[in-house]
Amino acid sequence: MSDWIKIYETQTPWQAELVKAYLAENEVQAIVMNQRDSSYQVFGSATVMVPASQQNTAEALLLLMERDQ
């Protein structure tokens, strides 16, 4: 997975899924890596990753998303 770049990280997996969906709507491939502990939900995070070739587009979309909130 060396050609994938982390572009977003959060403590709440549903927020990562929203970011992934927003990117998908704009034709950017994304995956969520949920690294939350299954026993203790206060530990870990959810990370959104995109292919390195789509990093600039994804980061620009995230800026638009944050601005519109």
C-alpha angles and dihedrals in degrees: 000000000000094000092060122093128206109235103163137026130182141164092232117069093204090063090053089051090052091053091048091051092048091051092047090052086057094048097256115135112230140167132198119225106200107203096169116134109250093215100039110035093191092073126076136014145243117246129199114213131187134186111275089240090063098042097106093048092047093049091049090050091050090054090052091047093051092046092053094052 
